[in-house]
């Protein structure tokens, strides 16, 4: 009798173990490759990824390369393909460099979600929390106001191969050329805005070469930080204005001092949450169409042919808002 009960209990335990294993296997897996690891913007995104992953039952992780090198992103995606994840997310440094490996991922049956990559072809969806034109022109108008509508200015981007940064720059430059003809662009643009040190050094060099320059528009979260530090060193606060998207927590002191004039952003933590939400929808086979509501994006009107979902969820960063944003962990 005792042996029979023991055997029965063992059977129940074994069945429970098998059920737990099956449940673990059913949990969708997602790897999200960002531009670079260890900076505040993507730290906040990782927080959102983990939060939404726990909520939806998705095993979601972020992969942050040690530098903003497209080759490192390709390698990371290759690793995720080899692991057989269900979904790959990516914030591209170079769209063209990623197309072959993303094509390989989709051929393997992996769903692909991109952010800041509206030109990518080998994706199921790309989502944006700001339109290219709106983001570029809104920053351009703020720069014009700070500069009084005239004078020399420079433009920074993360790198010359980051498509979205350059599209924002194109929109901003075209807007200023049309609306403020007395504003003159210095050089073309400088691919330094994903590095505080590079942005600082470039700013110091430009100030030496162009002493009449009074504005810098930096698309890339480290650009305003580096330029702001250069203004501090040269005691040019209030005389030269830098603005662009950046992490409020990182730029808090510089904004309060006036070394950074301000800018606009979307919430990178929210972008992380949207990554996971969309990945889960794709795994579940949920159709995304006109009128679909996606948490963090709202009710969407997707460009089905272009695989893009574009919304405008801009948040101003200035002396009045920066503390509150920083307090949210952004």
Residue pairs with C-beta under 8 A, 6 or more apart in sequence:
27 57
27 58
27 59
28 57
28 58
28 59
28 86
28 87
28 279
28 280
28 283
29 58
29 59
29 60
29 83
29 84
29 85
29 86
29 87
30 53
30 58
30 59
30 60
30 61
30 85
30 86
30 87
30 88
30 89
30 275
30 276
30 279
31 60
31 61
31 62
31 63
31 76
31 80
31 83
31 85
31 87
31 88
31 89
32 45
32 49
32 60
32 61
32 62
32 63
32 88
32 89
32 90
32 91
32 272
32 275
33 62
33 63
33 65
33 73
33 76
33 77
33 80
33 88
33 89
33 90
33 91
34 42
34 45
34 62
34 63
34 64
34 65
34 90
34 91
35 42
35 65
35 68
35 73
35 91
35 92
35 93
35 158
35 162
35 194
36 42
36 64
36 65
36 66
36 67
36 68
36 194
37 62
37 63
37 64
37 65
37 66
38 64
38 66
39 194
39 221
39 222
39 247
39 250
40 221
40 247
40 249
40 250
40 330
41 221
41 246
41 247
41 268
42 62
42 64
42 91
42 268
44 247
44 267
44 268
44 269
44 272
44 329
44 330
45 62
45 91
45 268
45 269
45 271
45 272
45 275
46 62
46 64
46 272
47 269
47 272
47 329
48 267
48 268
48 269
48 270
48 271
48 272
48 273
48 275
48 276
49 60
49 61
49 62
49 272
49 273
49 275
49 276
50 60
50 272
51 269
51 272
51 273
52 58
52 60
52 272
52 273
52 275
52 276
52 277
53 59
53 60
53 276
56 276
56 277
56 280
58 276
58 279
58 280
60 275
60 276
60 279
62 272
63 76
63 79
63 80
65 72
65 73
65 76
66 72
68 93
68 158
68 159
68 162
68 194
68 195
69 93
70 92
70 93
70 94
70 97
70 98
70 161
71 97
73 90
73 92
73 93
73 94
73 97
73 98
74 97
74 98
74 101
77 88
77 90
77 98
77 101
77 102
77 105
78 101
78 104
80 88
80 105
80 110
81 88
81 101
81 104
81 105
81 108
81 110
84 108
84 110
85 110
86 110
86 111
86 279
86 283
87 110
87 111
87 112
87 113
87 279
87 282
87 283
88 102
88 105
88 110
88 111
88 112
88 113
89 112
89 113
89 114
89 115
89 275
89 279
90 98
90 102
90 112
90 113
90 114
90 115
90 117
91 114
91 115
91 116
91 117
92 98
92 114
92 116
92 117
92 120
92 162
92 163
93 158
93 159
93 161
93 162
94 159
94 161
94 162
94 163
95 117
95 119
95 120
95 163
96 161
97 161
98 117
98 120
98 122
99 120
99 121
99 122
102 112
102 120
102 122
102 123
103 122
105 112
105 122
106 112
106 122
106 124
111 124
111 279
111 282
111 283
112 122
112 123
112 124
113 123
113 124
113 125
113 126
113 127
113 275
113 278
113 279
113 282
114 120
114 123
114 125
114 126
114 127
115 126
115 127
115 128
115 271
115 274
115 275
116 128
116 164
117 123
117 126
117 163
117 164
118 126
118 128
118 132
118 163
118 164
118 167
118 306
118 308
118 310
119 163
120 126
120 307
121 307
123 307
124 282
124 307
125 278
125 282
125 288
125 302
125 307
125 308
125 309
126 307
126 308
126 309
127 271
127 274
127 278
127 294
127 297
127 308
127 309
127 310
127 311
128 308
128 309
128 310
128 311
129 266
129 267
129 270
129 271
129 274
129 297
129 311
129 312
129 313
129 314
130 264
130 266
130 311
130 312
130 313
130 314
131 310
131 311
131 312
132 164
132 167
132 168
132 171
133 171
134 312
134 314
135 168
135 171
135 264
135 314
136 167
136 168
136 169
136 170
136 171
136 172
136 175
137 171
137 172
137 175
138 264
138 314
139 168
139 172
139 217
139 219
139 243
139 244
139 245
139 263
139 264
140 171
140 172
140 173
140 175
140 176
140 179
140 217
141 175
141 179
142 243
142 261
142 262
142 263
142 264
143 153
143 172
143 176
143 215
143 217
143 241
143 243
143 261
144 176
144 179
144 180
144 183
146 215
146 241
146 243
146 261
147 153
147 183
147 214
147 215
147 241
149 180
149 182
149 183
150 180
150 182
150 183
151 182
151 183
151 184
151 212
151 213
151 214
151 215
152 183
152 184
152 185
152 186
152 210
152 212
152 213
152 214
152 215
153 176
153 183
153 184
153 185
153 186
153 213
153 214
153 215
153 216
153 217
154 185
154 186
154 187
154 189
154 190
154 206
154 210
154 213
154 215
154 216
154 217
155 169
155 172
155 173
155 185
155 188
155 189
155 190
155 216
155 217
155 218
155 219
156 189
156 190
156 191
156 192
156 193
156 199
156 202
156 216
156 217
156 218
156 219
156 220
156 223
156 227
156 244
157 165
157 166
157 168
157 169
157 189
157 190
157 191
157 193
157 219
157 220
157 223
158 165
158 191
158 193
158 194
158 219
158 220
158 223
159 165
159 191
159 194
160 166
160 189
160 191
161 191
162 191
162 194
162 220
165 193
165 219
165 220
166 189
168 219
169 189
169 217
169 219
172 217
172 219
173 185
176 183
176 185
183 215
186 206
186 210
186 213
187 206
190 202
192 198
192 199
192 201
192 202
192 220
192 223
192 226
193 199
193 218
193 219
193 220
193 221
193 222
193 223
193 226
193 244
194 220
194 221
194 222
194 223
195 222
195 226
196 222
196 225
196 226
196 229
197 226
198 226
199 218
199 220
199 222
199 223
199 224
199 225
199 226
199 227
199 230
200 226
200 227
200 229
200 230
201 226
202 226
203 216
203 226
203 227
203 230
203 231
203 242
204 230
204 233
204 234
206 213
206 216
207 213
207 230
207 234
207 236
207 240
213 240
214 239
214 240
214 241
215 240
215 241
215 242
216 223
216 227
216 240
216 241
216 242
216 243
217 242
217 243
217 244
218 224
218 227
218 242
218 243
218 244
218 246
219 244
219 245
220 244
220 245
221 245
221 246
221 247
221 250
222 246
223 242
223 244
223 246
224 242
224 243
224 244
224 245
224 246
224 251
224 254
224 260
224 263
225 246
225 250
225 251
225 254
225 260
227 242
227 260
228 242
228 251
228 254
228 259
228 260
229 254
229 259
231 237
231 240
231 242
231 259
232 254
232 257
232 259
237 257
237 258
237 259
238 258
241 261
242 259
242 260
242 261
243 260
243 261
243 262
243 263
244 263
245 263
245 264
245 265
245 317
246 260
246 263
246 265
246 317
247 268
247 330
248 255
248 265
248 317
248 321
248 322
248 323
248 325
248 326
248 330
249 325
249 326
249 329
249 330
251 260
251 317
251 322
252 322
252 323
252 326
254 260
255 262
255 317
255 318
255 319
255 322
256 319
256 322
256 323
258 319
262 316
262 317
262 318
262 319
263 316
263 317
264 314
264 315
264 316
264 317
265 314
265 315
265 317
265 330
266 313
266 314
266 315
267 313
267 315
267 330
268 330
269 328
269 329
269 330
270 296
270 313
271 296
273 295
273 296
274 294
274 295
274 296
274 297
277 294
277 295
277 296
278 288
278 294
281 288
281 294
288 294
288 300
288 302
288 309
289 302
289 304
290 300
290 301
290 302
291 299
291 300
291 301
292 299
292 300
292 302
293 299
293 300
294 300
294 309
297 309
297 311
297 313
298 311
298 313
300 309
300 311
302 308
302 309
303 309
303 310
315 321
315 325
317 325
